[in-house]
Each structure stands twice: as C-alpha cells, then as structure tokens.
Amino acid sequence: MGSWLATYWPVVLIVVFFCLYVVLDIVWPKFIESLDETFIAVILALMTLVTFSQVVARYGFNSGWGGALEFTRVLFAWLILFGMSYGIKIGAHLGVDAVINLLPQRLFRVAALLGAALTILYAALLFEAAWFGGLLALENKGSSGGAYAYVARFYKLPIGMEDLKWPVFIIEWFEVKERVPRWMPYIILPIGLALLAYRAAQAFVLILLGKKEAIIAAHEAEELVAENKDVLKD
C-alpha cells in the first residue's frame, strides 16, 4: 500500500482535491466562492509583487531573481487554467450569440445546451485524450494522452524547471533536488480541466432547468452601456 501511494500519490491528490471541492461547493457554496476569489487575488498579487520587485532590483541594484520570469509565467498559467472554470461560474466568458439569438426560445436552449456539452467534451479530451477519445470512437492520430498523462510523465522523470529553484532552507531541510520538479507547476493542467468540466456540467443542468440562459455572457457590452447611460449626464 505504501509503495502504491508513493507511486500514484499525485493521482490521489488530484482526485481528493476535486472531490473535496465539489462537495464543499454543494454543501458550502459561499466558502468555495470566497476561496476562488481569494486564490485568484493571491495569484494576481504575487504576479504584481514579483514583477515590481524585479524592476526595482534590476534598475535600482543591478541584481534580481533568476527564476522570476519563469515563476511569473507559471502563475499566469495557473490564473488562466483555474480562471476558465471560474469564468463559467460567474458567466464572464464572452461569446458570439448573434445567430442563436435569432432562434426560437426552444432552439436557443438546445444551442446553449450544446455549447455546454461541447465544453465538457473539450475538457475531457484535453484531460485524457487517449481514454475519452477511444470511448467516443474518435480516431487517435498519434496522441499519447492528455493533460493527466503529460503531468504523470514528468512525475516519473526526474526533470526540473529550467530556472525555478527551491529556497536553500527547503533543500537543506527536506533534502530535495535544487530545481522544482516540473510536474508540480504543471499539475494545474488536469485540475483546471476537471474544474472546467465540472462548471460546464453545472451550467448544463442550470440551462436545462431554465435557471441560466447560456454558458457565455450574453450582451455584456449592451448591459454595461444601459447601466451607465446616465453617468455622463450627472
């Protein structure tokens, strides 16, 4: 049991995180909402802080942190991959709805449901292309898997990030290698896609029940103009 856990514990981590997230979202949605917003805010704050400190260090002291650029890129990737599910949750994704708005209400709902279903399929194929592609009888043109297989491959190989290194005290305390293992920053790939599929499935149900119009933000610009049309007059 111990050897199995040592080999597959990233899988266990992903499954436990996802299940815990879904349960808390159902039982305690306010907590998850606050957690999502806090997580996104922390990433944005870290990106700003690291970038600002690098500018000051570079131009003020002719020094800097060698891994800052790579760290910022990782944070930006986490922001995108986590934020895409959050965007569905709050209805912030923009989309072109000029054509489907011409459809009758029933066909409009069918198109909206199709959009949510295709989003689930998109997330599933990117998560594990080999398994889901085979399940759907899709032709596999040399694909060796999706995001999960990609991260699992890096977990098995002793490959670290190019410039991102552990602080000295972590290296000494835990006796780890100098460079951060590549699978750690990349683990957001399967987690982000799993959350995207979950939010798309959630939107599908809400659209089916008539509690949500579509998976995208409809007429966002028009609504903003309408809300603020009297601002200039004041």
NORCORUR-V491981 format. One record per backbone hydrogen bond with DSSP energy under -1.0 kcal/mol. CO is the residue of the C=O (numbers start at 1). NH is the residue of the N-H. Records with the same first field share a line. If there is no record, write none. Layout:
CO=NH  NH
This chain:
1=5
2=6
3=7
4=8
5=9
8=12
9=13
10=14
11=15
12=16
13=17
14=18
15=19
16=20
17=21
18=22
19=23
20=24
21=25
22=26
23=27
24=28
28=32
29=33
30=34
31=35
32=36
33=37
34=38
35=39
36=40
37=41
38=42
39=43
40=44
41=45
42=46
43=47
44=48
45=49
46=50
47=51
48=52
49=53
50=54
51=55
52=56
53=57
54=58
55=59
56=60
57=61  63
65=68
67=71
68=72
69=73
70=74
71=75
72=76
73=77
74=78
75=79
76=80
77=81
78=82
79=83
80=84
82=86
83=87
84=88
85=89
86=90
87=92
93=217
97=101
99=102
100=103
104=108
105=109
106=110
107=111
108=112
109=113
110=114
111=115
112=116
113=117
114=118
115=119
116=120
117=121
118=122
119=123
120=124
121=125
122=126
123=127
124=128
126=147
127=148
128=132
129=133
130=134
131=135
132=136
133=138
134=137
140=142
146=150
147=151
148=152
149=153
150=154
151=155
152=156
153=157
157=159
159=182
164=180
167=171
168=172
169=173
170=174
178=166
180=161
181=184
182=186
186=189
187=191
188=192
189=193
190=194
191=195
192=196
193=197
194=198
195=199
196=200
197=201
198=202
199=203
200=204
201=205
202=206
203=207
204=208
205=209
206=211  212
207=210
219=223
220=224
221=225
222=226
223=227
224=228
228=231
230=234
